[in-house]
Amino acid sequence: MSVEKALLEIDEIERRVKPYRYFSSEAKMLLNVLDELKIALNNMDKPKIKQSLEALMKAEEMAAPYRSFGFIEEILNRIKILREELAKIISD
C-alpha cells in the first residue's frame, strides 16, 4: 500500500514541478530524483529508495528559502508525505 501511495505522491509532485523544469535547475534535479525513485520503487530496490530519500531531503533544504511561494509550500508538503511513505517501505 505504501508503494501505491508513494507513486501517487510522486505523480502529484511531478505535476506541480514540471512547468518549472526549464526555468530552474532545482526543478530539473527534483524531477530526475523522482524518475529514479519510480524505477527503484517498481524494482523494490531498497538501497536506491534510501538514496532517493536522501536526495529528497536535499531538495527540501534547497527549496526551504522559497517556502513563502504558495506552490513551493505545497510541493514541500507533498515531499514530506512522500518521505513518510518511503520510510515505511524501507523499514519493511
C-alpha positions, 0 to 999 in steps of 0.5 A: 500500500505504501508503494501505491501511495508513494507513486501517487505522491510522486505523480502529484509532485511531478505535476506541480514541478514540471512547468518549472523544469526549464526555468530552474535547475532545482526543478530539473534535479527534483524531477530526475530524483523522482524518475529514479525513485519510480524505477527503484520503487517498481524494482523494490530496490531498497538501497536506491529508495534510501538514496532517493530519500536522501536526495529528497531531503536535499531538495527540501533544504534547497527549496526551504528559502522559497517556502513563502511561494504558495506552490513551493509550500505545497510541493514541500508538503507533498515531499514530506508525505512522500518521505513518510511513505518511503520510510515505511517501505524501507523499514519493511 
